[in-house]
Amino acid sequence: MLSKNIRDDFPVLERKINGNNIVYFDSAASTLKPKMVIEKLSNFYLNNYANVHRAVHTLASESTQILEASRKKIAKFLNAQEEEVIFTSGSTMSLNLVVESFVRSGILNKDDNVLVTMVEHHANFVPWIRLSKLHGYNVLAVYPSGRFGELKLEDFNVKVNPKIVAITAQSNVTGQLIDIKKIREKFPNAIFVVDGAQFLPHAQIDVKDLDIDFLVFSAHKMLGPSGIGVLWGKRELLEKMEPFLYGGEMIDKVSLDEITFNVLPFRFEAGTPNIAGIAGFSFALEYLERIEMKKVENHIRRLTEYALEKVSKIDGVELYGPLNESQLGILSFNVNGVHPHDIAHLLDEKFGIAVRSGHHCAQPLMSILKSQSKLDVFPNSTCRASFYVYNTLDEIDKLIYAIKKVKEWFDVL
């Protein structure tokens, strides 16, 4: 387990709600921010901030250097080239950029096949579906055959030959880790797009080793600021793609007769970027690297194993996902006879425990969970407790006690 001193870096954990210290189990939505990141970000705003890439004065030069140093750090984190790292507002924007640019560039055409899965976050599902209605390509879905939404390798034994495979590296509902490398081997000729938003906070991805083509992720799930994310793509593919947004910075030359675009990565970064957010992302990675990502993963794995073992013994609680070593950082559950929103409200009000309730932007997966559920009534949503570096086994014990008390109050023993 990680040192308890880490908790000192997150002052909000000392805050009390109705007499209870906050237990923050909503990191799959957004992680807390350590003091180091906030202080460095504040210092950047106070002493270095200016617009980037254009002016030659000192502040502009400093801001540009800090931004490009962030790009370099992220590229190293991925084992990638700097010019392949494109800053966006987050994973959702990154995925929309990919889909829109594929269509505009003729990479994705009428009657082409796109393969997605039914466990995807809406951000990696809706854009493919919506644009298929406008442009005539086909979207096909892989259905999970395993326990409560578990994807298995054999589920990908499809008869179609997809031009694009778009898949998450980890379910944001069940926490299942998807074996991207083995799935990639099944589709060696497809363009492989990976949603890494849930996975990257737990472990690094070597884009070369996995031989993927595109990867998206967000800073706010990795101790960094909100409103900043990354699209990484192979240079040879990025250079074939029409930009999604037009404006400043991404332009080479403009006239009434001709418009040409800037070199990578700037051709995809129209307008003034989230300069401070990019700097903050670098500060967050610096913090994680100090801990070491392998230690981060091991800590979260221990918390997950403990939570699964303990919660699975509570009668009337239905747990979702594979419930094995492939489940990491997320415990998604329902209590028979109690709506998830009621559970989440009581956990917060009575115990200071913050969890997420709802469909978690994954309605296709909710329909599958409903078909497999043994509950009297499946509420089309779940409670989701998600863990990160600042959580402890004692906090999980508190969650278990709280779930049992909720059952008592609703008389669903």
N, C-alpha and C positions, 0 to 999 in steps of 0.2 A: 504494500500500500504506500501511497505517496505521503510525504511528511505533512503532519497537521499544520505546520507553519504556513503552508500554502493558503489556508483559510484566512490568514491575517491579511492577505493581499486583496480580500474582497470584503470591505467594511459592511456592506449591506447585510451580510450574514449575521451581524450582531444586532440588527434591527429587530424589534419585537412587534408582533401583530397580536393584539389582545392577550399580551403577556407571554406569547410564544416566540422564540427565535425563529426567523425565517429558515425554512428548509426548501431550497430551490431545486425542484425536480422538473424544470421546463427548459432544459438546455438544448433539446432537439429543436425547439422553436428559436431560441436565441440564448447564448451563454452570457453570464455575467462578465464584467470587464475588470481586470486587475488594476490596482492603483498605478502600477508602472506604466501601463498603456495610457491611462487617463492623464497622468502627469506629463508624459512625453508628448501626448497630443496637445495638451494645454500649452506646453512650452513651444511647440511648433507654431501654434496660432499666435502666441505672444511675441515670438522673436524671429520667425523665419517666413511666415506666410506671404506669398504673392502669387500671381498667375504664372503659369509654367510655359516653357518652350519658346516664348516670343521675345520677351524683353531681355536686355543685357545688364540691367542693374543688379546690385548685389542680392537683394531679397529674391528677385526672380531666379537668379542663378542658384541660390541656395535651395529654393523650393523645387526647382527642376532636378537638382542633384539628389535631393531626398526622394522625390518621386521615382526617378530612374533607379536609385539604389533599392527601392522597394520592389520594382520589377525584377531586378537582378536576384534579390533574395527569394522571391517566389519562384523564379525559373530554376534556381538551385534546388529548392524544396521539391520540385517536380522532376528534376533531371531533364530540363528542357532548355531551349534557347530563349534569350531575352525577347527577341522580336516576335516570338510566338505567344507571349503573355499579353493579353488584351484586358484592360480594365473596363468593367461595366458597373451597373448599379447593383448587381447581384445575380444569382443563378437563374432567376426567372428571365431577366433581360438577356443573359447570355444564351439561353435556349431559344428565346424568340429571335435573337439575332441569327443563330444558326439556321433555323427553319426558314426565315424570311430570305436570308442570303442564298440559301440553297435553291430556292424557287427563282429568285431574280437572276441567278447566275446560270441557270440551266443544268445545275447538278442534279436537281430533283425535277422530274418531268412526268407528264401524263402517263399513266399505267405503270410507273415504277412502284415498287413495294417498299414500305417502311414497316419495320417490325418493332413494336413496343411491348410492354407487359402490363398486366392488370394491377400491378402493385405500385405503379409510378405515382409520384406527386403530380398534381394537375399541371405543374409547370413543364413537365416532360410528357404530357399527354394532350392537353388542350391545343397547343400550337400546331402539332402535327395533324390533329383531327380537323381543326377549323380551316387550315390552308388546303387540306385535301379536298374540301368541298368547293374551293375556288379554282384549284389547279388540276384536279383529276387524277392525282396519284392515289394509291391504295394504302390504307393503314390497317395492319393486321396485328392481333394481340395474342400474346402468350398467356395462358391461364395457369395459375399455380395449382398443382395437384396435391401438394403436401398439406400438412396440418395447419389450419387457420391461416391461409395465405402464404404458405412456404413455397417458394420457387425451387424446383428441382432441375438438375441438369437435363434430364430426359424430357422436360417440358419444352425444351428448345429443339426437339427433333421435328421440325416443321418441314413441309414439302415445298414451300415457296423459296425463292432465291431473292432475299431482300437486298435492295441497293443500300439501305441504311438500317442499322440497328441502333435504337435509342433506349438506354437502360440505366436504371439507378444502380449504384454500387452498394447501397444499403437502404432498406425500406425505412421510411420515416414513421411508419405505423408500428411495425413489429420489431424493428431493429435487426432484421435478418441481413447478414452480409452475403452479397451475391458474388459468386465466383466468376468475376469478370474475365479472368485469363482463360478459363476453360470455355466459356461461352464465346469468347473471341475466336478460339480455335475452331469452333463450329461454323463461323462465318468469316473466313479469312479474306474474302474479297469485298466484304461490305464496308461502308463507311461507318465507323463505330463511335457513337456519341455516348458519353458517360456522364450521368448526373452524380457528382461527388459531394453534394452539399451535406449529406449526413455522414458520409464516410471520412472525409478529410479531417474533421475535428479529432478523430480517433487514431488515425494512422496516415502515414505518407503513401502516396502513389508515385511509382516510377513509370512515367508515361511511355518511356522507351521499352522497358521490360514488358509492359502489358500490351504494347503495340496497339494502343487506341489512337483514335484520330482527333477527338475533341473531348475536353473535360471542362466541367463548370463547377464552381463552388463559391461560397460566400464568406465574408469576413465575420459577420455577426454570429455565426455558429462556431467561431474559432477564437473567442475572446476579443475580437476586434470590433470596430464601429459598424453600425448599420449603414445601408446605402452604398456598399462597395462590394464588388465581386470580381471574379476572374473568368474569362473564357480563354482556355489554352487550346490551340489547334496546331496541327502539323503545317509547317510553312508552305509546302507545295499545294495544300488544299486552300489555305487562307488566301494565297495569291490568286486563286481562281475565282474567289467569291466577290460578288458585288456588295459594297457596304450597305448596311441596313439603315443607318442614319447619315444625313448629309449636313454639312455646315462648316464651321471653322476647324482648323487643325488637321482634318482628314483630307484636305485639298492639296493638290500639287499645282495645277493651273486651271484658271476659269476664264472663259469667254462665252459670248453668245453661241459660238459654233462648237466649242469643245470643252469638256471637263475631264481632267485626269486626276487620279487620286494619289495621295501620299504613300510612302513606303510603309511596310509593316513596322510596328503595330498600329501606327497613328491613323491609318486609313479607316480603322474601325473605332476610333475614339473621337467622334465629332463633339465639338463644343468644349467648354471648360470642364475638365474632369473633377471628380470629388478628390481634390488634392489632399486635404487633411485625412480623408478616409483611407486613401492609399497609403499615406504615411502611417496611420494608425494600424493598418493591416500588417505592415512590416514590424511595428512594435509588438503586435500580438504574436507573430511568428517567432520573434526574438524571445518572448517569454516562454512559449511552448518549447523552443529548442533548448532553453536553459533547463527545463524539466527533463527533456528527452522524450520524443514521441513514443518510443517503445514503453517507457514507464507510464506514460499517459494511457496507452492501450491496456497495459496490464492492470492498472488501477481500475479502469472502467470495467474490464472483464471480471475482476473479482467482485465488484459491486453488483454486476449483472447476475453472476452465478448465485450469489447470496440471495438477491431479491427473488429470483425465479424459484429457488429452493424453498424459501419461506412462504411466499405468497401462494405457491401452488398447493400448500397444505391447508389453506383456508377454504372451508366448505362454502359453496355458493359463489365462488369467484371464478370467472372464466378468463383464462390467459390466452393471448393470441401470439402466433408465430411458432417457430420450430421448437422452442424450449430446449435448446441444446447450445453447444459451443459456437454455433454460427449466429447466435443472437447476442447483440452487443449494445449496451448503453440505453436500451429502451425496454420498458415494461408496460405493455398495453393490455388493459383488462376492463372487465365489467363485473358488477355485482348484481346477481339475479334479483330483479324486483326494484332496483334503484337506478334512476337515470344518471348517466355520467356527469351531467351538469350539476346535479344535486350533490354528488360525491365530491366533485371539485370544489364546490362552494363551501361545504362543511369542512373539508380538509384545510382549506385556507382559513376560514373563520375560527374554527375551534382548535386547530393545531399549528397554524402558520405554515402549512405545507402547500407549496405551489406546484400544481400539476396542470396539464392541458386536457380539456375535454372537447370532443367534437369529432368531425370526420377527418381532420388533419390534412385537408386538401387532397384526399385520396378516396373519393366516392366510389370509383370502380372497385377498389379493394374492399370497401365496406359492404358492397353488395355480395361479395364472395364470403366474407366473414358471416354475414347474415344467413347465407344458405347453409353454413356449416355449424352455426351456433346451436347450443343445447339450452339456451336461456328460454324462459317462458315467453318473453318478448325481447327481440333484439332492437336496440334503440337507434341503429344506423350511425352509431358513434361509439367511442371508447374513452376511458380515462387513460392518459399516457404519462407515466413517470419516466423522466430521462435524466441520466446521470453524467456528471463531468468531474473534473479534477478536484473540485472543492467539496465534493460529497463524501460521506462517511458511512460505515456500516451502522453506526448508531442512528443515523438519520433514516436508514431503511427500516430499522427496528421501530422507529417512531411511526413510519408509514404503515407498517403491518398492524401496530396497535390501533392506529386511527381507522383503518379499514374495518377492523373488528368492531370498533365502537359504532361506526356508521351502520353496520349490519344490525347491531343491537337497537339503535334508535329507530330504524325502519322495520324492526321486528321481522327480519329475514334470516334468522339463525339457521 
